[in-house]
Amino acid sequence: MINQFRKRLIAMTTGFVAVILIIAFSTIFMTTYLNQKSDTYEKLNQAEQLRITGGKVTFDEKSDDAVEINRIVTGAGVYFNMLVDKTGKPIMVDSALKLSKKQYNKAAKHAWKQQEGGVIKMNGREWQYIVAPAIANFDYGSNDQDKEIRKNDETYLMRFLDVTDAKKSLSSLATTLVIVGLGLMLLFFLVILFFTNRAIRPMEEAWKKQKQFIADASHELKTPLSIISTNVDVLYASQEETISDQLKWLDNISSGTKRMNGLVNKLLTVAKADSSFDQLTLTNIQLDQLLANALTNYETKFEEKGITVNKKLMKLTAKTDEIMLQQLFDLFIDNASKYTNKHGSFDVLLEAKGRECVIVFRNTGDGIAKEDLPKIFDRFYRTNEVRQKYEGSYGLGLSIAQNIVDQLGGKIDVESTVNEATEFTIRLPLKRL
């Protein structure tokens, strides 16, 4: 489930980034393309007036007196013009380029056939052209020649613009955008992969803990249920016996029922603690009084085992959640009443250090092995000594305590020496009014 969610999240995020990049790069390319297209058409459609003197122009491959104009117009690009008659035959060339008359004729012939405009290739270059009626002023000479342009003759202007570099620039831009886009996609994919895995890790851990919790809870419930089921079968098998003869089996059933009831109550406490996360009710609490009252509730249990309780409580008032703090105190004091050895000692300290409230619970007893310390806050975890000596332990108390301290924004530290003592230090933010 988590893996499917991870893959789906990565795919969706990568797809979203891909769409954004495609839109951005397409916008850049289209903007450049349209600017180039606009610039090309502006240069092609630049209006010019041609002045023809004497009325005579010739354009013959065998003649050297063809009318040619050699000029360069700044900002107009690399281009050449041709004036053609109504049959498409060149009668004048306006060009500063070194092209042969054969090439000019070829260009004119192609353009005349496709007057709607287009692109022609010459000398390894691409030329975009237009064909339009010419705007010309005529100064008529006195001599009549064979090839004369009269006032009413139709003439057309063909303009050819070199667009090779512009197309190469556009092609280069497209290639660059594709390469950069792929590179960015790879980079974003790695970043998305990293942060997705990092973001999902707590969820994955929570999922594993939940599965482990269900497995452990099922195992813990299985034991008392098995005891109850087995003893009920024994009762059914010996129906002729009296109740007094079967008290042993009934006691086993009662013991299993109590154990299961205690476990269910603990599970409900865990569920309540999980669901109440971030739902704090903050009020002004007298911490020393709350802790002293909690100790009073367990006086009888301590007296039964001959445990000496030493308390040093500093008067402190803080803004916190009273119910959660009361539950936290009860958990540690109850554990101390269970695990402190007979005629041992239980020390409780409450003090303020800077902006923190420090609470220390220290009790003598079996202690906790070094290898078990990192696991004692895990749900259902119990050391071998606890499993063997204490039937009423479910391994949920410290897990609940850790949850409460987390919600209160604090921290728990534990130190223990086997067969000597165990000390829990709780640090909570001290919010005063």
N, C-alpha and C positions, 0 to 999 in steps of 0.2 A: 504493500500500500504506500509506504513512504517512498520507495524507489519510483513507483508510478507517478506519485505527486511531484517528485524531484524532476523527473524527465519532462513531465507536462509543463512545469514551471519554467524550466530551462528553454523548452521549445517555444513557449508563448513569449517569454522575454526576448529571446533571440529573434523571433519573428517580428516582434514589435520594433526592435532596434533596426532590423533589416529594412522594414518598411520606411522608417524615418530616414535612414541613409539613402535609400533609393529615391525617395521624394526630394531630399536635399540635393543629391548629386544630379538628379534629373532636372531640377530647377536651375542649377548652375549651368548645366550643358545647354538647356533650352534657351536660357537668357543669353548665353554667349552666341549660340547659333542664330537667334533672332537679331541680335545686335550686328553680327556679321552680314546677315541677309539684308538688313535695313541699310547698312553702309554700302553694300554692293549695289543695291538698286538705286541708292542715292547717287552713286558715282556713274552708274549706267544711264540714268535719266537726267543727268546734268544738261541743261539747255545750252546750246552753243549756236552762234550765228556764223555762217560761212560767207566770206566776201569773195566773190569771183569777178575778176576784172577781165574785160575784153570778150567775155562770152564764150571763149574757146578753151576747152580742156581736152586733153587726149590721154588715153591710157592704153598703150600698145606695147607688148613685150619686145617688139623690134625697134621701138622708138625710144629715144633718150629724152624727149621733151615732155614727158608726162608730168602732169601737175602733182607735185609732192610737197607737203608742208611738214617740216621737221620742228617740233616744239615739245616742250615738257611743261606740263601744268602742275604746279605744286599742290599736293594734297589730293590729286585725282587718281593716284595709283598708277600702275603700269597698264597702258591701254593704247589702242589705235582706233582711228575713225576711217570710214570709207564712205564716199558719196557715190551712190549708184543711180542709174537711170531707172525708168519704169520697167525695164526688162531684167534688172538686177545686175547689169554690167557696170563694173567700177569705172568711174570717170575722174575720181580724185582720191588721193590717200593723204590722211593726216596722221603721220606716225614718226616717232623718233627711234623706232626699232630697226634692227638690221634683219629684215625679212625680204625674201625675193618676191618679185611680182607674181610668180607662180603660186606662192603661198597666199598672197593677198587674194588672188583670183579664186583659189580653193576655198578660202574663208568666206568670200562673198557668195560663191555658189551654194555652199552649205547653208549659210544664213538665209539666203533668198528662198530656198526650198522649205525651210522651217522658220517662217517669219514670226512665229509666236515666241521665239526666244529659246535659249538652251545653252549647251556647253559644247565646245569643239576643242580637240586636242591638236596642238601644233608644236613641233620642236620639243616634245616632252613636257609641254606646259598645257594647262587647261585654261580656256578662255570662255568666259560667259559673255553673251552678246544680246543685244536688242536691235530691232529694226523699226524705224519710225520715220514719218515724213520729215524731210529736211527743212530747216529754217535758213534761207539764204538771201543775201542781198546781191543784186547784179549791177555791174557797171558795164554797159554795152559798148563794144568797140565799133569802129566804122567799117571794118573789113568783114566780109562774109566768109566764113570758113566752113569746112566739111562737117566738123563736129562742133556744133555750137549748142550752148544751153540757153534757150530762150526763156523769157519771163514766164510763159505758161507751161513750160515743160515740167513733168513730175520728176522729182528727185527724192531719194531716200537716204537717210543717214544710218549707217551701221556702226555701232560702237562695240568694241571687243575689249573686255577687262580681264586681266590676268588674276584668276582666283586660286591659283595653285597653292600659294603659301597659306591663304586663308583656310583652304580645305585641309592642308596638312596640319595646321594649327588646331583645327577642330577635331581632326582624327587623333592628334596627340593628346588633346584634352580628354577625349573619350577614353583613350587607353590609360591615361593617368588616373582618371576617376575610377575606372574599373579596378586598377591595381590597388589604389588607396582604399577603395571600398572593401575589397576582399581582405586587405590587411587590417582595416578597422573592424570588420566582421570577426576576423579571427581573434583580434585583441579583445573585443567586447564579449565574444563567446567565452574566452578564458576568464575574463573578469566576472561574467555572469555565473560561470561554473563555480568559481571560487566563492563568491558571496552567497550563492544559492546553497552550496554545501555547508557554508558557515552558518547561514540562517536556519537551515533545516536541522543542523546537528542537535540543538536543544529539543526539537520536536522528536527527532529520532531517539534520543536518549529517553525522553518522556514515554515514547511508545514502547521502548524496550522495558522500561520500569513498570509500565502498566501491564504488559504481558507477564512479566516476572511476578508482579503483585497478584494477578489473577491466579497464576500457577501456585504461588505460595499460599494464598488464601484457600484455594481448593484443597491443597495438601493439609493445611492446618484444620480445616473443617472435616476432612475425611477421617481423621483420627477419632474425634469424639463420636462421629456418626457410626464409625465402625464398632466402637465400644458399645454404643446403645443398641445397634442392630444385633451384635453377637449375644448380648445378655438378654435381649428380648426373645431371641431364638431359644435360649436356654430355658426361659420361663415357659414358653409354649411347649417345650419338650417335657416339662415336669409339672403339668397342671394339677396332678394329684397332691402335690406338696402344699403345705400351708404357707401363708405370707411370711410368717416368722422364719420358716425354713429357707426362704428365698431372699432374705434381707441382703445377702451378699451381692446378688445379682441386681437388686434394686438400688443398692448403694452405688454400684458401678454405673448404672444408668443415670442416677442422680449426678454423679461426678462428671460423666460425659456431657450431660445437659448443661451443668454449670459452666464447664469449660467452653462449650459451644456458645452459650449465652454471653460469656465474657468476651470471646473473640468477636462475636457479632457487634457487641457494643463498641469494641475498639475499632472495628472497621467503619462503623457509623461515625465515630469521632474523626477518623482519617478522612472520610468523605466530606464531612462538614468542614474540616480544616482546609481541604483543597478547594471547596466551592466558595469559601468565604475570603479567598485571597483578594487583597486590595479593598475589602469591604470593612474598613476599620472604623470603629466608633471612638473617637478621641475625646477624652475628658481629663480633668485634673485629678490625679491619683496620688494618695499618700503611700509611696512605695514601701516604706519601712513598716507601716501599719498593715498593709496587705500581706506582706511576707510573714509578719508575726502571727497574723490570724491563720495563715495557711499552716504554719508550724504547730499551732495550738490544736488544729484538727487531727494531727497525727501523734499527739502526746501519748495516747494509750498504747499505740503500736511500738513506740520507742521504749516505753516503760516495760512492756512485756519482754523485750529482748535485752533490757538493761543497757540501752544505748544512751550515751551522754551527748546532749545537744548543746553545742557552744555557738552562740549567735552574737554577731557584732553588726548592728544595723544603724547606719547613718540616717538621720532624718532627711528624707528627700521627697519633693513633690515634682511630679512630671506630667506632661500631657501624653497619654497613651491609651491603649484599649484595655480596659480593666478585665473584661472576661477572658481575653486571650492571655493576659499576664497571670491571672489567677490560675488558669489551666496549666501554664508553663511552670509555675511554682509547684502546683500539685504533682505534676509529673516527676520532677526531680526529688521532691520530698518523699513521694510514694516509692520511688526506686531506692532511695536511701533506707527507707524502713524495711525494704525487702533484702537488699544486698549487703547492708552493714552487718558485720559479724556480731555475735552476741557479746555484750559488754564492750562493744567498740565505741567509736566516737563519730559524731556528725557535726561538722563545722559549717556555719552559714555566715557569709560576709556580704554586706551591702555598702557601697561607697560610690562617690562621684570622682571621676578623673577627667578633668577638662570638660568636654562636652559629651562625655559618655557616662552612663550608669553601669557600674561593674558589680555583677552578682557572682559569688563563688559558692559552690556546693562541694564539700570535700568529706568523703566518708572512708573509714577503714573497711577492709574486707579482702576478698579474693583478688581484687584488682583485675585488670584486663591486659592480656598479652599484647605485645607490641604489634604483632602481625594482624591482630583483630581490631586495633584502634581505627584504621581508615574505614572499616565496614560497619561500625556499630550504629551509624545513623541510617543504614539501609533498612527498608521495611522487611520485617520477619527475620532479620538476622539476629542470631543468638550464638554466643560462644558455647563450646562444649560443656563448660562448667555450669552455665545457666540452664542448658537443656537437661542436664542430669539432676540438678539440685532444686530447680524452681519450676513447678508444674504450672503455676499461674502466669508465667511469662510468655508473651506472644511476639516479642521483638518489634513492637510498634511504638512504644513510648518515646524513645529517642528520635524516631522518625517524625512523630507528631511535634516534638519539641523543636526540632530543626525547622520544620515548616512554620511554626509560630514565630520563631526568632527571625526567619527570613522575611515574614510579613511585617514584622516590627522594625525591619531595617537593621538588624543586629548581626552578631556573629558568636559562634560557640567554639571554644577550644577545649580540648580534653587532654589530661596527662594521667598516666596510671603506672603503678608499679605492682607487679604480681605479688600477691600475699601481703600487700602493705596498704595502699590507699589509692583512691581514684578521685580526681579533682576536675570538675567542670567549671569553666569560666565563661560567663555570658556577658557580652558587651552590647548595650543598647544605646541608641542616640538619646541624649537627655534633652528633651524639649520642655522648657519651663515657660510659664506664663508670667 
